[in-house]
Amino acid sequence: MLEQIELIRRRVMLASSKAGLPKPARLVAVSKTQSVRKIDRLYQKGQRDFAENYLQEAVAKQASLPKDIIWHFIGPLQSNKTRAVAENFQWVQSIDRCRIAQRLDRHCQELGKHLNVCIQINISREESKSGVLPEDFKELYDCVRACQNLRLRGLMAIPSSSLHVHSASDLEKQFLAMQTLFHRIRDENTHLDTLSMGMSQDFERAIAHGSTMVRVGTALFGQRPENRSVEKDCFQKERV
Ligand SMILES: *Cc1c(COP(=O)(O)O)cnc(C)c1O
């Protein structure tokens, strides 16, 4: 019997080749709420990219996991957490404010490291959701590009339909809007190589719209405990 991770890898491969991507989309395992033991099992299967939404939880687990894991921070980011995030992660995909980018940049300078970052776009325009609105993107883009220690890799988004049942065309529209924005900025900045969109429910459709990185949680690990829904993780702006 095929392991779940093998199945997901195959589906990512197939969707990527159908979409004509030069290489398969990168599979990031979203390990929030998952145990060290489960994370290590995927690591043993060759998985190296893992993503977490909560700093404390991530740091606690990182301590007992292999050092060559590539950690992605994908949760809402508060300014009092930026230092620890800069220290403990290699990617931050949830940049949505200039002030946060500048703080990360300063910490990186002090730490003598670089961080790979994505700007998170609030493509569904939901009030409660993190991410910069498309019309405010340019200003944030210029801000992040001026940060010497941040390597801007691209864009991240959580379309509303990744979480709720919306019409298929609604989802297509949001994916398409992301693809269009990504292509536009990539044309002028050839370093950009990452369009991070697509989750357990919709990663194939995201890849069909040019996603180069999918963030998959439940389809790899199984359901999270009820009180830790995706809604809570993605929508809560300020956390204590
Ligand atoms: C939890 C989460 C995911 C993964 O969601 P699944 O539906 O479990 O695949 C992806 N991206 C973000 C930002 C998340 O918070």
py3Dmol code that shows the C-alpha trace and the ligand (Angstrom):
import py3Dmol

protein = """\
ATOM      1  CA  MET A   1       0.000   0.000   0.000  1.00  0.00           C
ATOM      2  CA  LEU A   2       1.238   3.454  -0.878  1.00  0.00           C
ATOM      3  CA  GLU A   3       1.962   5.846   1.942  1.00  0.00           C
ATOM      4  CA  GLN A   4      -0.133   8.991   1.970  1.00  0.00           C
ATOM      5  CA  ILE A   5       2.929  11.123   1.241  1.00  0.00           C
ATOM      6  CA  GLU A   6       3.720   9.057  -1.861  1.00  0.00           C
ATOM      7  CA  LEU A   7       0.177   9.595  -3.110  1.00  0.00           C
ATOM      8  CA  ILE A   8       0.349  13.332  -2.545  1.00  0.00           C
ATOM      9  CA  ARG A   9       3.737  13.505  -4.263  1.00  0.00           C
ATOM     10  CA  ARG A  10       2.327  11.708  -7.276  1.00  0.00           C
ATOM     11  CA  ARG A  11      -0.651  14.032  -7.447  1.00  0.00           C
ATOM     12  CA  VAL A  12       1.646  17.070  -7.229  1.00  0.00           C
ATOM     13  CA  MET A  13       3.864  15.631 -10.001  1.00  0.00           C
ATOM     14  CA  LEU A  14       0.948  14.874 -12.256  1.00  0.00           C
ATOM     15  CA  ALA A  15      -0.724  18.260 -11.760  1.00  0.00           C
ATOM     16  CA  SER A  16       2.622  20.012 -12.328  1.00  0.00           C
ATOM     17  CA  SER A  17       3.347  18.224 -15.574  1.00  0.00           C
ATOM     18  CA  LYS A  18      -0.215  18.854 -16.793  1.00  0.00           C
ATOM     19  CA  ALA A  19       0.266  22.545 -16.026  1.00  0.00           C
ATOM     20  CA  GLY A  20       3.552  22.535 -17.929  1.00  0.00           C
ATOM     21  CA  LEU A  21       5.556  23.719 -14.924  1.00  0.00           C
ATOM     22  CA  PRO A  22       9.327  23.528 -15.565  1.00  0.00           C
ATOM     23  CA  LYS A  23       9.648  21.552 -12.313  1.00  0.00           C
ATOM     24  CA  PRO A  24       7.111  20.022  -9.923  1.00  0.00           C
ATOM     25  CA  ALA A  25       5.563  22.331  -7.346  1.00  0.00           C
ATOM     26  CA  ARG A  26       7.389  22.221  -4.005  1.00  0.00           C
ATOM     27  CA  LEU A  27       5.489  20.310  -1.350  1.00  0.00           C
ATOM     28  CA  VAL A  28       5.500  21.978   2.061  1.00  0.00           C
ATOM     29  CA  ALA A  29       4.068  19.872   4.891  1.00  0.00           C
ATOM     30  CA  VAL A  30       1.970  22.021   7.224  1.00  0.00           C
ATOM     31  CA  SER A  31       2.701  20.494  10.617  1.00  0.00           C
ATOM     32  CA  LYS A  32       0.794  22.781  13.011  1.00  0.00           C
ATOM     33  CA  THR A  33      -0.737  20.744  15.857  1.00  0.00           C
ATOM     34  CA  GLN A  34       1.066  17.610  14.650  1.00  0.00           C
ATOM     35  CA  SER A  35       3.407  15.713  16.929  1.00  0.00           C
ATOM     36  CA  VAL A  36       7.174  15.480  16.643  1.00  0.00           C
ATOM     37  CA  ARG A  37       6.760  11.766  15.993  1.00  0.00           C
ATOM     38  CA  LYS A  38       4.485  12.344  12.991  1.00  0.00           C
ATOM     39  CA  ILE A  39       6.762  15.049  11.608  1.00  0.00           C
ATOM     40  CA  ASP A  40       9.748  12.754  11.980  1.00  0.00           C
ATOM     41  CA  ARG A  41       7.928  10.007  10.092  1.00  0.00           C
ATOM     42  CA  LEU A  42       7.536  12.294   7.080  1.00  0.00           C
ATOM     43  CA  TYR A  43      11.145  13.388   7.469  1.00  0.00           C
ATOM     44  CA  GLN A  44      12.183   9.722   7.247  1.00  0.00           C
ATOM     45  CA  LYS A  45      10.264   9.579   3.955  1.00  0.00           C
ATOM     46  CA  GLY A  46      12.414  12.380   2.603  1.00  0.00           C
ATOM     47  CA  GLN A  47      10.199  15.384   3.377  1.00  0.00           C
ATOM     48  CA  ARG A  48      12.305  18.437   4.264  1.00  0.00           C
ATOM     49  CA  ASP A  49       9.995  21.470   4.048  1.00  0.00           C
ATOM     50  CA  PHE A  50       7.675  21.926   7.033  1.00  0.00           C
ATOM     51  CA  ALA A  51       5.454  24.888   7.929  1.00  0.00           C
ATOM     52  CA  GLU A  52       4.160  26.129  11.259  1.00  0.00           C
ATOM     53  CA  ASN A  53       1.693  28.865  12.266  1.00  0.00           C
ATOM     54  CA  TYR A  54       2.600  29.383  15.917  1.00  0.00           C
ATOM     55  CA  LEU A  55       6.007  30.391  17.131  1.00  0.00           C
ATOM     56  CA  GLN A  56       6.049  28.745  20.563  1.00  0.00           C
ATOM     57  CA  GLU A  57       4.680  25.473  19.284  1.00  0.00           C
ATOM     58  CA  ALA A  58       7.178  25.438  16.426  1.00  0.00           C
ATOM     59  CA  VAL A  59      10.209  26.198  18.575  1.00  0.00           C
ATOM     60  CA  ALA A  60       9.265  23.487  21.057  1.00  0.00           C
ATOM     61  CA  LYS A  61       9.091  20.870  18.296  1.00  0.00           C
ATOM     62  CA  GLN A  62      12.122  22.090  16.355  1.00  0.00           C
ATOM     63  CA  ALA A  63      14.380  21.349  19.310  1.00  0.00           C
ATOM     64  CA  SER A  64      13.848  17.603  18.971  1.00  0.00           C
ATOM     65  CA  LEU A  65      13.825  17.344  15.170  1.00  0.00           C
ATOM     66  CA  PRO A  66      16.672  17.057  12.630  1.00  0.00           C
ATOM     67  CA  LYS A  67      18.582  20.253  11.952  1.00  0.00           C
ATOM     68  CA  ASP A  68      18.335  20.088   8.176  1.00  0.00           C
ATOM     69  CA  ILE A  69      14.587  20.650   8.123  1.00  0.00           C
ATOM     70  CA  ILE A  70      13.608  23.816   6.250  1.00  0.00           C
ATOM     71  CA  TRP A  71      11.071  25.641   8.418  1.00  0.00           C
ATOM     72  CA  HIS A  72       8.458  27.973   6.906  1.00  0.00           C
ATOM     73  CA  PHE A  73       6.523  30.416   9.042  1.00  0.00           C
ATOM     74  CA  ILE A  74       2.998  30.820   7.619  1.00  0.00           C
ATOM     75  CA  GLY A  75       0.961  32.311  10.478  1.00  0.00           C
ATOM     76  CA  PRO A  76       0.015  35.873  11.359  1.00  0.00           C
ATOM     77  CA  LEU A  77       3.126  37.665  12.582  1.00  0.00           C
ATOM     78  CA  GLN A  78       3.242  40.142  15.459  1.00  0.00           C
ATOM     79  CA  SER A  79       6.117  42.520  15.971  1.00  0.00           C
ATOM     80  CA  ASN A  80       7.106  41.081  19.357  1.00  0.00           C
ATOM     81  CA  LYS A  81       7.669  37.693  17.674  1.00  0.00           C
ATOM     82  CA  THR A  82       9.825  38.788  14.757  1.00  0.00           C
ATOM     83  CA  ARG A  83      13.164  38.209  16.470  1.00  0.00           C
ATOM     84  CA  ALA A  84      12.416  34.586  17.347  1.00  0.00           C
ATOM     85  CA  VAL A  85      10.920  33.961  13.924  1.00  0.00           C
ATOM     86  CA  ALA A  86      14.080  35.294  12.258  1.00  0.00           C
ATOM     87  CA  GLU A  87      16.144  33.000  14.475  1.00  0.00           C
ATOM     88  CA  ASN A  88      14.171  29.809  14.002  1.00  0.00           C
ATOM     89  CA  PHE A  89      12.866  29.837  10.438  1.00  0.00           C
ATOM     90  CA  GLN A  90      14.345  29.890   6.938  1.00  0.00           C
ATOM     91  CA  TRP A  91      11.190  31.167   5.249  1.00  0.00           C
ATOM     92  CA  VAL A  92       8.487  33.632   6.256  1.00  0.00           C
ATOM     93  CA  GLN A  93       5.543  33.428   3.888  1.00  0.00           C
ATOM     94  CA  SER A  94       3.173  35.731   5.737  1.00  0.00           C
ATOM     95  CA  ILE A  95       4.712  39.171   5.265  1.00  0.00           C
ATOM     96  CA  ASP A  96       1.843  41.653   5.097  1.00  0.00           C
ATOM     97  CA  ARG A  97       3.189  44.855   6.637  1.00  0.00           C
ATOM     98  CA  CYS A  98       6.267  46.957   5.927  1.00  0.00           C
ATOM     99  CA  ARG A  99       7.032  47.348   9.625  1.00  0.00           C
ATOM    100  CA  ILE A 100       7.240  43.577  10.087  1.00  0.00           C
ATOM    101  CA  ALA A 101       9.512  43.206   7.064  1.00  0.00           C
ATOM    102  CA  GLN A 102      11.850  45.907   8.367  1.00  0.00           C
ATOM    103  CA  ARG A 103      12.048  44.303  11.793  1.00  0.00           C
ATOM    104  CA  LEU A 104      12.868  40.912  10.291  1.00  0.00           C
ATOM    105  CA  ASP A 105      15.469  42.588   8.117  1.00  0.00           C
ATOM    106  CA  ARG A 106      17.158  44.158  11.134  1.00  0.00           C
ATOM    107  CA  HIS A 107      17.195  40.876  13.075  1.00  0.00           C
ATOM    108  CA  CYS A 108      18.692  39.087  10.082  1.00  0.00           C
ATOM    109  CA  GLN A 109      21.387  41.718   9.862  1.00  0.00           C
ATOM    110  CA  GLU A 110      22.259  41.120  13.526  1.00  0.00           C
ATOM    111  CA  LEU A 111      22.128  37.360  13.116  1.00  0.00           C
ATOM    112  CA  GLY A 112      24.149  37.422   9.908  1.00  0.00           C
ATOM    113  CA  LYS A 113      21.573  35.439   7.993  1.00  0.00           C
ATOM    114  CA  HIS A 114      19.123  35.779   5.141  1.00  0.00           C
ATOM    115  CA  LEU A 115      15.439  34.923   5.201  1.00  0.00           C
ATOM    116  CA  ASN A 116      13.397  33.832   2.225  1.00  0.00           C
ATOM    117  CA  VAL A 117      10.123  35.714   2.251  1.00  0.00           C
ATOM    118  CA  CYS A 118       6.812  35.838   0.443  1.00  0.00           C
ATOM    119  CA  ILE A 119       4.318  38.661   0.535  1.00  0.00           C
ATOM    120  CA  GLN A 120       0.907  37.395   1.587  1.00  0.00           C
ATOM    121  CA  ILE A 121      -1.936  38.764  -0.527  1.00  0.00           C
ATOM    122  CA  ASN A 122      -5.461  38.987   0.862  1.00  0.00           C
ATOM    123  CA  ILE A 123      -6.923  37.861  -2.423  1.00  0.00           C
ATOM    124  CA  SER A 124     -10.362  37.041  -1.041  1.00  0.00           C
ATOM    125  CA  ARG A 125     -10.578  40.530   0.519  1.00  0.00           C
ATOM    126  CA  GLU A 126     -11.973  39.126   3.747  1.00  0.00           C
ATOM    127  CA  GLU A 127     -11.777  41.648   6.597  1.00  0.00           C
ATOM    128  CA  SER A 128     -10.586  39.156   9.130  1.00  0.00           C
ATOM    129  CA  LYS A 129      -7.865  37.688   6.986  1.00  0.00           C
ATOM    130  CA  SER A 130      -4.154  38.438   6.971  1.00  0.00           C
ATOM    131  CA  GLY A 131      -2.421  39.651   3.852  1.00  0.00           C
ATOM    132  CA  VAL A 132      -2.096  42.901   1.973  1.00  0.00           C
ATOM    133  CA  LEU A 133      -4.895  43.982  -0.358  1.00  0.00           C
ATOM    134  CA  PRO A 134      -3.915  43.901  -4.043  1.00  0.00           C
ATOM    135  CA  GLU A 135      -4.172  47.703  -4.356  1.00  0.00           C
ATOM    136  CA  ASP A 136      -1.702  48.149  -1.466  1.00  0.00           C
ATOM    137  CA  PHE A 137       0.706  45.572  -2.793  1.00  0.00           C
ATOM    138  CA  LYS A 138       3.074  47.881  -4.677  1.00  0.00           C
ATOM    139  CA  GLU A 139       4.015  49.883  -1.597  1.00  0.00           C
ATOM    140  CA  LEU A 140       4.779  46.756   0.429  1.00  0.00           C
ATOM    141  CA  TYR A 141       6.645  45.236  -2.499  1.00  0.00           C
ATOM    142  CA  ASP A 142       8.948  48.262  -2.699  1.00  0.00           C
ATOM    143  CA  CYS A 143       9.449  48.137   1.069  1.00  0.00           C
ATOM    144  CA  VAL A 144      10.414  44.455   1.083  1.00  0.00           C
ATOM    145  CA  ARG A 145      12.706  44.861  -1.901  1.00  0.00           C
ATOM    146  CA  ALA A 146      14.617  47.538  -0.005  1.00  0.00           C
ATOM    147  CA  CYS A 147      15.333  45.081   2.841  1.00  0.00           C
ATOM    148  CA  GLN A 148      18.874  43.880   2.184  1.00  0.00           C
ATOM    149  CA  ASN A 149      18.682  40.728   4.293  1.00  0.00           C
ATOM    150  CA  LEU A 150      15.348  39.500   3.024  1.00  0.00           C
ATOM    151  CA  ARG A 151      15.236  37.467  -0.150  1.00  0.00           C
ATOM    152  CA  LEU A 152      11.886  38.138  -1.704  1.00  0.00           C
ATOM    153  CA  ARG A 153      10.895  34.872  -3.379  1.00  0.00           C
ATOM    154  CA  GLY A 154       7.306  35.630  -4.358  1.00  0.00           C
ATOM    155  CA  LEU A 155       3.712  35.624  -3.206  1.00  0.00           C
ATOM    156  CA  MET A 156       1.515  33.612  -0.880  1.00  0.00           C
ATOM    157  CA  ALA A 157      -2.276  33.488  -0.692  1.00  0.00           C
ATOM    158  CA  ILE A 158      -5.107  31.628   0.978  1.00  0.00           C
ATOM    159  CA  PRO A 159      -8.114  31.965  -1.330  1.00  0.00           C
ATOM    160  CA  SER A 160     -11.381  31.956   0.602  1.00  0.00           C
ATOM    161  CA  SER A 161     -12.509  28.826  -1.137  1.00  0.00           C
ATOM    162  CA  SER A 162      -9.622  26.924   0.355  1.00  0.00           C
ATOM    163  CA  LEU A 163     -11.579  27.162   3.567  1.00  0.00           C
ATOM    164  CA  HIS A 164     -15.235  27.478   2.661  1.00  0.00           C
ATOM    165  CA  VAL A 165     -17.411  25.985   0.026  1.00  0.00           C
ATOM    166  CA  HIS A 166     -17.599  28.572  -2.709  1.00  0.00           C
ATOM    167  CA  SER A 167     -18.430  28.185  -6.332  1.00  0.00           C
ATOM    168  CA  ALA A 168     -15.681  26.729  -8.452  1.00  0.00           C
ATOM    169  CA  SER A 169     -15.548  29.901 -10.519  1.00  0.00           C
ATOM    170  CA  ASP A 170     -14.955  31.990  -7.394  1.00  0.00           C
ATOM    171  CA  LEU A 171     -11.915  29.911  -6.597  1.00  0.00           C
ATOM    172  CA  GLU A 172     -10.691  30.026 -10.196  1.00  0.00           C
ATOM    173  CA  LYS A 173     -10.983  33.820 -10.160  1.00  0.00           C
ATOM    174  CA  GLN A 174      -8.838  34.135  -7.059  1.00  0.00           C
ATOM    175  CA  PHE A 175      -6.190  31.719  -8.312  1.00  0.00           C
ATOM    176  CA  LEU A 176      -6.158  33.505 -11.655  1.00  0.00           C
ATOM    177  CA  ALA A 177      -5.772  36.919 -10.012  1.00  0.00           C
ATOM    178  CA  MET A 178      -2.765  35.575  -8.074  1.00  0.00           C
ATOM    179  CA  GLN A 179      -1.239  34.052 -11.182  1.00  0.00           C
ATOM    180  CA  THR A 180      -1.632  37.328 -13.079  1.00  0.00           C
ATOM    181  CA  LEU A 181      -0.059  39.393 -10.291  1.00  0.00           C
ATOM    182  CA  PHE A 182       2.796  36.917  -9.919  1.00  0.00           C
ATOM    183  CA  HIS A 183       3.590  36.920 -13.632  1.00  0.00           C
ATOM    184  CA  ARG A 184       3.485  40.695 -13.722  1.00  0.00           C
ATOM    185  CA  ILE A 185       6.077  41.126 -10.973  1.00  0.00           C
ATOM    186  CA  ARG A 186       8.181  38.192 -12.147  1.00  0.00           C
ATOM    187  CA  ASP A 187       8.564  39.843 -15.535  1.00  0.00           C
ATOM    188  CA  GLU A 188      10.403  42.736 -13.913  1.00  0.00           C
ATOM    189  CA  ASN A 189      12.162  40.760 -11.170  1.00  0.00           C
ATOM    190  CA  THR A 190      13.501  37.450 -12.425  1.00  0.00           C
ATOM    191  CA  HIS A 191      14.637  36.357  -8.950  1.00  0.00           C
ATOM    192  CA  LEU A 192      11.052  35.648  -8.029  1.00  0.00           C
ATOM    193  CA  ASP A 193      10.305  31.950  -8.270  1.00  0.00           C
ATOM    194  CA  THR A 194       7.572  31.240  -5.732  1.00  0.00           C
ATOM    195  CA  LEU A 195       3.826  31.373  -5.958  1.00  0.00           C
ATOM    196  CA  SER A 196       2.674  29.682  -2.760  1.00  0.00           C
ATOM    197  CA  MET A 197      -0.972  28.674  -3.025  1.00  0.00           C
ATOM    198  CA  GLY A 198      -2.996  25.511  -2.738  1.00  0.00           C
ATOM    199  CA  MET A 199      -3.867  23.425   0.337  1.00  0.00           C
ATOM    200  CA  SER A 200      -5.214  19.915   0.913  1.00  0.00           C
ATOM    201  CA  GLN A 201      -8.551  20.608  -0.783  1.00  0.00           C
ATOM    202  CA  ASP A 202      -7.388  22.494  -3.835  1.00  0.00           C
ATOM    203  CA  PHE A 203      -3.671  22.075  -4.502  1.00  0.00           C
ATOM    204  CA  GLU A 204      -4.198  20.567  -7.939  1.00  0.00           C
ATOM    205  CA  ARG A 205      -6.339  23.497  -9.045  1.00  0.00           C
ATOM    206  CA  ALA A 206      -3.745  25.877  -7.620  1.00  0.00           C
ATOM    207  CA  ILE A 207      -0.989  24.154  -9.603  1.00  0.00           C
ATOM    208  CA  ALA A 208      -3.131  24.436 -12.729  1.00  0.00           C
ATOM    209  CA  HIS A 209      -2.916  28.200 -12.095  1.00  0.00           C
ATOM    210  CA  GLY A 210       0.830  28.237 -11.845  1.00  0.00           C
ATOM    211  CA  SER A 211       1.378  27.585  -8.141  1.00  0.00           C
ATOM    212  CA  THR A 212       5.005  26.571  -7.539  1.00  0.00           C
ATOM    213  CA  MET A 213       4.592  25.711  -3.849  1.00  0.00           C
ATOM    214  CA  VAL A 214       1.698  23.938  -2.143  1.00  0.00           C
ATOM    215  CA  ARG A 215       1.101  23.924   1.616  1.00  0.00           C
ATOM    216  CA  VAL A 216      -0.541  20.661   2.566  1.00  0.00           C
ATOM    217  CA  GLY A 217      -1.576  19.721   6.098  1.00  0.00           C
ATOM    218  CA  THR A 218      -4.514  17.377   6.617  1.00  0.00           C
ATOM    219  CA  ALA A 219      -4.029  15.433   3.389  1.00  0.00           C
ATOM    220  CA  LEU A 220      -0.570  14.423   4.673  1.00  0.00           C
ATOM    221  CA  PHE A 221      -1.115  14.122   8.411  1.00  0.00           C
ATOM    222  CA  GLY A 222      -4.844  13.480   8.792  1.00  0.00           C
ATOM    223  CA  GLN A 223      -7.372  15.727  10.519  1.00  0.00           C
ATOM    224  CA  ARG A 224      -6.258  18.226  13.125  1.00  0.00           C
ATOM    225  CA  PRO A 225      -8.058  18.321  16.484  1.00  0.00           C
ATOM    226  CA  GLU A 226     -11.453  20.059  16.182  1.00  0.00           C
ATOM    227  CA  ASN A 227     -10.540  23.118  18.217  1.00  0.00           C
ATOM    228  CA  ARG A 228      -7.636  23.907  15.917  1.00  0.00           C
ATOM    229  CA  SER A 229      -9.457  24.593  12.690  1.00  0.00           C
ATOM    230  CA  VAL A 230      -7.819  26.192   9.666  1.00  0.00           C
ATOM    231  CA  GLU A 231     -10.160  29.161  10.144  1.00  0.00           C
ATOM    232  CA  LYS A 232      -8.697  29.862  13.518  1.00  0.00           C
ATOM    233  CA  ASP A 233      -5.147  29.583  12.257  1.00  0.00           C
ATOM    234  CA  CYS A 234      -5.582  31.673   9.164  1.00  0.00           C
ATOM    235  CA  PHE A 235      -8.021  34.330  10.251  1.00  0.00           C
ATOM    236  CA  GLN A 236      -7.003  35.382  13.681  1.00  0.00           C
ATOM    237  CA  LYS A 237      -4.979  38.507  13.133  1.00  0.00           C
ATOM    238  CA  GLU A 238      -3.633  39.297  16.537  1.00  0.00           C
ATOM    239  CA  ARG A 239      -2.628  36.445  18.761  1.00  0.00           C
ATOM    240  CA  VAL A 240      -1.428  36.569  22.336  1.00  0.00           C
TER     241      VAL A 240
END
"""
ligand_1 = """\
15
LIG
C -3.270 25.112 8.012
C -2.770 25.815 6.820
C -2.536 25.141 5.604
C -2.841 23.679 5.379
O -4.221 23.433 5.384
P -4.794 21.968 5.052
O -6.181 22.234 4.615
O -4.704 21.187 6.314
O -3.955 21.391 3.986
C -1.984 25.869 4.554
N -1.695 27.176 4.672
C -1.911 27.865 5.807
C -1.552 29.301 5.869
C -2.461 27.208 6.915
O -2.677 27.906 8.042
"""
view = py3Dmol.view(width=600, height=400)
view.addModel(protein, "pdb")
view.setStyle({"model": 0}, {"cartoon": {"style": "trace"}})
view.addModel(ligand_1, "xyz")
view.setStyle({"model": 1}, {"stick": {}})
view.zoomTo()
view.show()
